[in-house]
Amino acid sequence: MMKKRIVSFVLAAMLFMIFILPVSAYQSLDNSTQPLPHSEFASQIQLSNTSLTDKQAAVLANYVQKQLFSKYAGLYAFDHFSFEFGNEKIETDKFSIDVNVNVDMTLIRNPIDSPYVKGMQTAVSELRNEHEKMIGQNEIDAFLQETESYYNTPSPSTFLYRMEIGISSPNLLESIQSSNYDIQLTLFDRADITTEETIVTPATSERLDESMAADYGKKAINEAVTKRNGIANHLAISYDRLAARDYALAHAFDVPEFSVANGMGSDCANFVSKALNAGGIPVNRAGKWYPSPSRGNYAGENWMRTGYYNNGGVVPYMLNKGYFSRQNNISKVYSGSILYRTDTSHVALVTYGDGTTVKFTEHSNYPVTRKNIVYTGSRANFYTP
């Protein structure tokens, strides 16, 4: 209890300094951004098993909000913020806490004005064959048809972070007595894989890097022109990406079929397989890609495994069948694509892609309470149909 009181005292002092020091940061933000008054935070913050006070949580929420405004200024607008704080950990010289940021994220730059589309248009203008020009223009039109549906349309989204607040002294009490605080606040992107596994990577508030977007647009047109027939047509398989997306969003909060509660592992691959099947990928018992015959029974190994351990899985199955292929151009990662982590056994379904931002929806070994999670890291591969 004494340690909790000490940490609370230090945290209050640290948060006070964090609060007053970055105020000038507001002035450096794009004119389209504006901070929410602190009074609006009270009804938008949930605290779960944490020693944070409402005022301390409001300071941290304000800090995260400014990072988002800075990173996405001019591209997206944010509204209706809510913050969920939990999983507090207190160590000798560090305080950490997880925060889920739920917000309406609205694309405010028309996709036709993006550097990616500008690159596509440049590539089409450089083509000399009329048939190739038509193929290129069709590629642009198909991209805009989907992405313009996101323009000026609020999209409920989630950002997952971990915040660490530390002081340099190895002894917290010693730092309090000397009043010599060297405050360090670090924000991490967070991936909740299972109840036992969370992966964090340093987050950044730097503007999104679009320096290569125009080149990616040109490459997309060149690939479209040189590609004869789509994989789906070649294999006589019709895959409806949006139907897969809609299934994932509609069933995101379902009780997982495979979970820690029943000792049957994690539901991530099973969830993705169900979404792909809803999009039209056919069940294949001979290929070991089939759902569980009934709740409490295992599914085919290619259905319920990710492929991470080279023992079968949904990703290698989709690649071997030719239904999906690796996509290195994140601007071409649309709804219905697969997100496949490279640092652990986990898959998710992409449920939003506007050429700049990708969001995914997933299952785990426990019931999840969020969807359309914004992808902000680099430890994943994407596969598109």
N, C-alpha and C positions, 0 to 999 in steps of 0.2 A: 504493500500500500504506500509506504514511504517513497519507493522508487517511482510509483505512478504520480505522486504529488510533485516530486522533483522534476520529472519529465514534463508534467503539465505546466509548471512554472517556466521552465526553459522554453518550451514550445510557445507559450504565450509571448515571451520576449522576442523569440525568433520571428514569429509571425507578425508581430508588430513592426519589426524592422523590414520584413519582406513587404509589408503593406505600404510603408511610407517611402521606401526606396524606389520602387519601379513606377511611381505615379506618372513621372514624365514620359514613360513608355507610351502612354495614350497618345501623346502628341506625334509620335513617329508612325502611328498606324495610318493606313489608307483612309481617306475621307469617308469611305463608305462604311467604316466600322465605328461603333460607338459602344462604350462600356455600359452594362446594365447597372442601375443604381443598386447599392448594397441592400436597400430595403426590399428589393424584389427577390433576394435570395432565400429569405426565410421559408417560404412555402415550397421552394424548389430543391431543398437539400434534405437527404435522408441519411441518418447516422445509424450504423449498426455495430454494436459492440466496440465502441471507440471512446477514448477519453477526450476527443475534440469537443470544444464548446461550439455553439452555433456560430459565434463570431469568428472563431478560428477557421471553421469549415468554410465560412463565407469568404475569408481572405484567400484560402487555397483555391476555392472555386473561381474567384475572380482572376487569380493567376493563370489557371488553365484556360479560362475564357479568352484572356488576352493572347495566349499562345496561338489559339485557333484563329482569332481575328488576324493576327500577324501573318500566319502561314497561308491563309486562304483569301486574303484581302483582294477584292476585285474579281474573284472567281465565284465565290459562294457567299450567301448571306445566311446568318444563323438566327434562330428564334426559338423561344420556348425551351430554354435550358432547364435541365434538372440534373442533379448530382447525387450519386449514391456513394457514400464513403463506408469502407469496411476493411476487414482483414488487417487491423492495426498490429504493428510489431514494434516493440520497444527494446532496443539493444543498448549497450553501454554508451555508445557515442552516436547513435543514429535512431531516428524515428521514421518509420515507413508506413504508408497506408495506400490502399487501392481506391481508385475513384472511377466509377462508370459515368460517362457524360452522355446523357440522352438529349438530343436536340433535333429540331427540324433544320435540315441542311438543304439550301436551295441554290441550284446552279443559276447564276445571274449573268454569265457570259454566254451569249448565243454560240452554240457549237460551230456554226459556220464561220465565226470569227476566231476560232482557235488556231494556233500555229500548226496543229496536226492537219486540219482541213486545208489550210493554206498550202501546206506541203503537198497534199493530195492534188489540189487544183493545179499547182505548178507542174507536177508530174504529168497530168492529163494534157496540159497545154503543150508539153514538149513531145507528145506522141504524134506521129505522122500518119499512121494507119487509122482510118475512120472506125474500123471494127474495134481496134484496140482502144480508141477514144471512148467508144460506147461502153466497153467493159469497165474502163476506168471511171467513167461518170456514174455507171450503175453502182460501183463500189462506194462512191461518195454519197449517192442518194440513199443507199441502204444504211450507211453509217448515220446520216442525218435523220432518217426516218425514226430511228430508235432514240438517238440521243436528244433530238429536239423535243421529245415528249417529256424530258426531264427539265427542260428550260423553264425557269420561273415557276417550277412546281415543287413545293416543299416535300422533302423525303425524310421521314423519321429515321434517324441514324444514331449509332452508338460509337463512341471513342472509349477505349480501355487504356487506363494509365495506372502507373504506380508512382507515387511521390516519395522521395527520400529527403529528409531534412536532417543534416548532420552538423556537428561542431568538431573542430579539429582536435580538441583535447581528448585523450583516451579515457579521461575520468570526467563524467558529467558533473558530479558534485564539485570537483575542483574548478571547473569552468564557471559554475554558478558563483562560487565564492570569490573568484578573481574578477568576475564580470568581464572576462575577456573572450567574447564570442567571435568565432570565425564561422559565419553561417554559410552553409552550402545547401541549396535546394536543387535537386535533380529530378527531372521528369523522364519517365521511361514509358515506352509503348509496351503494352502488356498483352500476352496471349494466354488465355486460360484453356489449357489443353484438357485436363481432367481435374478431379478433386485433388489429386496428388501432384500435378505438374503444371507449373506456370512458367512461362518464358518471358523475360523482359529484355528490351534493347533500348539504348539511349534514344530519346525523342528529340526532335528539333523543331524550332519555331521558324526556321528559315523558309522563305517562299518556295513553293513547289518549283522544282527545276524542270522547265520546259525547253531547255536549250536544244534538245535533240528531237523535239516533237515534229518539226517540219521535215527532218530527215526520215523519221519514222513514217510520216504520211506519204512521202515519195516512195519509200520501200513498199508500203502497203499496196500502192497502185501497181508497181512493177510486179509484185507477187501475184496480184489478181490477173494481170495480163498474161503472165506466163503459165498460170494454172489452167488446165483445160477444163476439167469438170470437178465439182465439189465432191468431197469424200462421201457425203450422204447419198448423192445421186449415183455415184459409182457402185456403192454397195447396196443400192436399193433400200436404204434405211432413211426414214423421215424422222428427224429429231426436231421437236418444237422447243427451242430454248426457253421461250417465255412460259410455256406450260410447266417446264421443270422449275423455273424461278417461282412461279405462282404456288406450286406444290410446297417448295421449301419455305416460303413465307407463311403459308397457311398452316403448316405443321411444325413450325419452329419450336413451339412451346409444348408439343406433345411429350408425354412421358416416354423416355427412351426405352426401346425394346431391349437393348443390351446395356446394363448399368452396374454400378457398384452395389446397388440394392439387391440384385439377383446374382451377382458374382459372374456375370457373363461378358465382362469387358466393357468396351466403350461403343457408343452408337454412331460414331461419326461416319464411318464408311457405309453402314446400313442406311443412314439417312440420305447420304449422297446417292447411293444406288437407287433408293426409292424415288428420289427426284428425277434421276435420269430415266428411269422406267416410266414415270409419269409423262416425261417428254417424248416418249416413243421408242427408247432403246429396248429391244425385246429381251425377255427372259430367255436364258440359254442354260438348261440343266446340264447338257453335255459339257458346256464350257464352265460349269461351276459358278455361274452367275445367276442366282435365283434366290428369292426371299425365303425367310423362315416359313415352314409349313404351318406353324402355329406359335403363338407367343410362348416363350420358354424353351424353344428349340433353336438350334443354330441354323444359319443360312449357308448358302454355298460359300466356299472360301474366297472366291473372287468378289462376292457380294459384300461380305462383312469385314474384309481386311482392306487395308489401305494400299499395301504393296511395299511399305517401307522396309520390311524385314525380308524381302525377296522370297516370300512364301505364298505368293498369290495375292491378289488384291484388285480393287476396282480400277485403280489407275493403270497398272500394266495390262489389265484385261481390255480396257477401252483403247489403249495404244495398239495392242496386238491385233485387235479387230479392225483397226483403222477408223474407228468412230471419232477419235480425238487425236490431236497432235500438239506438241509443245509450242507455246506461243511466247516469244521473248519480247514482243511489242505490247506493253501493257495498255496502250491505246486501243488495241484490238481485243482486249479481254472484256467480253460482254456478258450479260446475264445468261445463265445456263452453262458457263464454263466451270472448270474444276480448279480449286485452289489446293495445292499439295505441298505441305510443309517439308522443307529439306532438313530440318534439325530434329524432327521427332515424327512419330507415326500419327499423322492427323490429316484429314481432308475436310473440305467444306465446299459448298456450292456458291458460286458468284451470283448474287442477286441484284447487282447494280453495276453498270459500267458506262460512263459517259465520255470516255476518251481521255479523261484526266484522273478521275477517282474511281476506285474499285471498292465495292462493299460485298461482304459475304455473310452467309447464314450457315450455322453449324449445329451439330448435336455433340454431346459428350457422354460421360458416364454418370451424369446427373441431369435433372431437368434444367434447361437453360431458360433465361428470362429476357433475352435480347436477340435482336436480329438486325440485318443490315449494318454489320460492324465494319467500320472504315478500315481498309487495309493500309497500314502506314509503315510496314517494315520492309525487309528485303529477303527474309528467309523462307521464300516459297517459290514454287514453280507454278505456272498456269498452263492449263490445257484447254483448247477450244475445239468445237466440233468442225 
